Amino acid sequence: MVRMRDVPARDRPRERLLARGAEALSDRELLALLLGAGVPGQDAVELAGQLIHRHGGLYALSRLPAHELAAGLPGIGPAKAARVAAAFQLGRRAAPPSPSARQRVRGSADLAMIAAPLLHGLRHERVVVVVCDGSGSVLRTAVLTEGATDRSLIPVRDVLALVLAAGGTSFGVAHNHPTGCTDPSEADRRATTRLAAGAAAVGLRFLDHVVVTDGGWRRVPPE
């Protein structure tokens, strides 16, 4: 079996990436660069390939939290797992929104697009608040809560406090469904009703509430 130290320097993943670009590398070679090193009897590329295979492919691997990456496979400790999870999250956040969505929320689609990088690829529910000024220009996008796999946590008081602290006058809320289903639940609809009422009580404009999944999004109407 050929080990990485026996491979000519020009054919190693790092050198190939520098010479030919990241596009020239396979999935396992790119992952090997994040891992940095293998284990006795297995180089980083082989370890990366085993990690991808173990979890059913690169997409499934990208959805794992760091603590699950670090469990069960010798050679993948907390440091390696954290680097891999961070890289996948950076990739999601780097997805470019449209120019209009980056600057202003004009409707539900804009709200979903702005929140999507913070919601894609998760296996638990997360709530994101998009804080805007009176014209809908985005002032801040923030993760509010992390929920369980089957329920979201949307504390209205905390949402309003965040918006007011950021100097916003309008806001929208988005959360994900790890199941991939965009259908709003009854709890989602109740949350929309409470958000609208809370906003009106403190003089804020409630823009919308949407469910975002890896495959799409849907507006959550009030109950």
C-alpha positions in Angstrom: 0.0 0.0 0.0 1.4 3.4 -1.0 1.6 5.9 1.8 1.5 9.7 1.4 5.1 10.0 2.4 6.0 7.8 -0.6 4.0 9.8 -3.1 6.0 12.4 -5.1 5.6 15.9 -3.6 4.1 17.2 -6.8 1.3 14.6 -6.6 0.2 15.2 -3.1 -3.1 17.0 -2.5 -1.7 20.3 -1.1 0.9 20.6 -3.9 -1.7 19.7 -6.6 -4.2 22.3 -5.2 -1.5 25.0 -5.3 -0.5 24.1 -8.8 -3.8 23.3 -10.4 -6.5 24.7 -8.2 -9.0 23.1 -5.8 -11.1 21.9 -8.7 -8.5 19.4 -9.6 -8.8 17.5 -6.3 -11.3 14.7 -5.5 -13.7 15.0 -2.5 -11.5 12.8 -0.3 -8.4 14.8 -1.2 -10.0 18.0 -0.3 -11.2 16.5 3.0 -7.8 15.1 3.6 -6.4 18.7 3.6 -8.8 19.6 6.4 -7.9 16.5 8.4 -4.2 17.3 8.0 -2.9 13.9 9.0 -3.9 10.3 9.0 -3.4 7.5 11.5 -0.8 4.7 11.8 -1.3 2.5 8.7 -3.7 4.9 7.0 -2.8 8.3 5.4 -5.0 11.4 5.4 -6.6 10.6 2.0 -7.5 7.1 3.0 -8.9 8.3 6.3 -11.0 11.0 4.5 -12.3 8.4 2.1 -13.3 6.2 5.0 -15.1 9.1 6.7 -17.1 10.0 3.6 -18.1 6.3 3.0 -19.0 5.8 6.7 -21.5 8.6 6.7 -23.0 7.9 3.2 -21.4 10.5 1.1 -20.2 14.1 1.3 -23.6 15.7 1.6 -24.6 13.5 4.6 -21.2 14.2 6.2 -21.7 17.9 5.8 -24.9 17.8 8.0 -23.2 16.1 11.0 -22.5 18.2 14.1 -18.9 18.2 15.2 -19.4 15.9 18.2 -20.8 13.2 15.9 -17.9 13.5 13.5 -15.6 12.9 16.4 -17.4 9.8 17.6 -16.8 6.3 16.4 -13.9 6.6 13.9 -10.4 6.3 15.2 -8.2 9.2 14.0 -11.1 11.8 14.0 -10.7 13.6 17.2 -12.2 16.9 18.4 -9.7 19.1 16.5 -10.2 17.4 13.1 -14.0 17.3 13.6 -14.1 21.0 14.4 -12.1 21.9 11.3 -14.4 19.8 9.1 -17.6 21.2 10.6 -16.3 24.7 10.3 -15.4 24.3 6.7 -18.8 23.0 5.8 -20.4 25.9 7.6 -18.2 28.4 5.9 -19.2 26.9 2.6 -22.9 27.4 3.4 -22.4 30.9 4.6 -20.4 31.8 1.5 -23.2 31.0 -0.9 -23.9 34.3 -2.6 -27.4 35.8 -2.3 -28.8 37.9 -5.0 -27.8 41.6 -4.8 -31.3 42.7 -3.9 -31.6 40.1 -1.2 -28.3 41.0 0.3 -29.4 44.6 0.9 -33.2 44.6 1.4 -36.2 42.4 2.3 -38.9 43.2 -0.2 -40.8 40.0 0.3 -40.9 36.5 1.7 -38.4 35.2 -0.9 -35.8 37.7 0.1 -36.2 36.8 3.7 -35.8 33.1 3.0 -32.7 33.7 0.8 -31.0 35.8 3.4 -31.6 33.3 6.2 -30.8 30.2 4.1 -27.0 30.1 4.7 -27.6 29.9 8.4 -30.3 27.2 8.1 -29.1 24.8 5.4 -27.5 21.5 6.3 -28.7 21.3 9.9 -30.2 18.3 11.7 -31.8 20.3 14.5 -34.1 23.3 14.3 -32.6 26.8 14.4 -34.3 30.2 14.5 -32.8 33.2 12.6 -33.9 36.8 12.9 -33.4 39.3 10.1 -33.4 42.8 11.5 -34.2 45.6 9.1 -34.8 49.4 9.0 -38.0 51.0 7.9 -37.2 50.5 4.2 -36.4 46.8 4.6 -32.6 47.2 4.4 -30.9 44.5 6.4 -29.1 45.7 9.6 -28.3 42.4 11.1 -28.9 38.7 10.6 -28.6 36.6 13.8 -29.2 33.1 15.1 -31.6 33.4 18.0 -32.1 29.9 19.3 -31.1 26.3 18.6 -33.9 23.8 19.0 -34.5 20.1 19.1 -35.0 17.8 16.1 -38.8 18.0 16.3 -39.6 21.5 17.5 -38.4 25.1 17.2 -38.0 27.6 19.9 -39.3 31.1 19.0 -39.4 33.2 22.2 -41.2 36.4 21.0 -39.8 38.5 23.8 -36.2 37.6 22.8 -36.9 38.3 19.2 -38.3 41.8 20.0 -35.4 42.6 22.3 -32.9 41.6 19.6 -34.6 43.8 17.0 -34.7 46.8 19.3 -31.1 46.4 20.5 -30.0 46.4 16.9 -31.8 49.6 16.2 -34.3 47.9 13.8 -37.8 49.0 13.0 -38.8 45.9 11.1 -37.9 42.3 11.1 -38.5 38.8 9.8 -38.1 35.4 11.3 -37.0 32.1 9.6 -36.5 28.6 10.9 -35.6 25.3 9.4 -37.3 21.9 9.4 -34.6 19.2 9.5 -37.1 16.7 8.0 -37.0 18.7 4.7 -40.7 19.3 4.8 -41.7 22.9 4.3 -45.3 22.5 5.6 -45.8 24.8 8.6 -46.9 23.1 11.8 -49.6 24.4 14.1 -46.9 25.6 16.5 -45.3 27.5 13.6 -48.6 29.2 12.8 -49.1 30.2 16.4 -45.6 31.6 16.5 -46.5 33.8 13.5 -49.5 35.1 15.3 -47.6 35.9 18.4 -44.8 37.6 16.5 -47.2 39.9 14.7 -49.0 40.8 17.9 -45.7 41.4 19.8 -44.3 43.6 17.0 -47.5 45.7 16.9 -47.4 46.1 20.7 -43.9 47.7 20.6 -44.2 49.7 17.4 -42.2 47.3 15.1 -43.2 46.1 11.6 -43.3 42.3 11.3 -42.2 41.4 7.8 -42.8 37.6 7.7 -42.1 34.2 9.1 -40.8 31.5 6.7 -39.7 27.8 6.9 -36.4 27.1 5.1 -35.2 23.7 4.1 -32.3 22.5 1.9 -34.7 22.1 -0.9 -36.9 25.2 -0.7 -38.9 27.5 1.6 -42.5 28.3 2.5 -44.3 31.2 4.2 -45.8 30.5 7.6 -49.3 32.2 7.8 -50.9 33.0 11.1 -53.2 30.5 12.8 
